C-alpha cells in the first residue's frame, strides 16, 4: 500500500505544475505521502495537512524526517469526530 501511495504521488507531481502556488492544503492527506512529494518537488511551497489527529502526527513526523518541517503548517482537527 505504501509503495502504491508513493507511485501515485509521483504521478500527481509529474502531471501537475505546482510551481505557481505559494501554499497547498491536503485535506484527508493521511500519512502525508502526497504532500511530501509535492513539497520535495516544489521549492518554496508551503503545505498544510488536515486529517485526524493520528494522521497529522504521522504526517508531521514524515515531513520532519524528509527535512520539510519548516515548510509544513501543522493543522490540528477542529471538527467533531476528527479529534
C-alpha positions, 0 to 999 in steps of 0.5 A: 500500500505504501509503495502504491501511495508513493507511485501515485504521488509521483504521478500527481507531481509529474502531471501537475505544475505546482510551481505557481502556488505559494501554499497547498492544503491536503485535506484527508492527506493521511500519512502525508505521502502526497504532500511530501512529494509535492513539497520535495518537488516544489521549492518554496511551497508551503503545505498544510495537512488536515486529517485526524489527529493520528494522521497529522502526527504521522504526517508531521513526523514524515515531513520532519524526517524528509527535512520539510518541517519548516515548510509544513503548517501543522493543522490540528482537527477542529471538527467533531469526530476528527479529534 
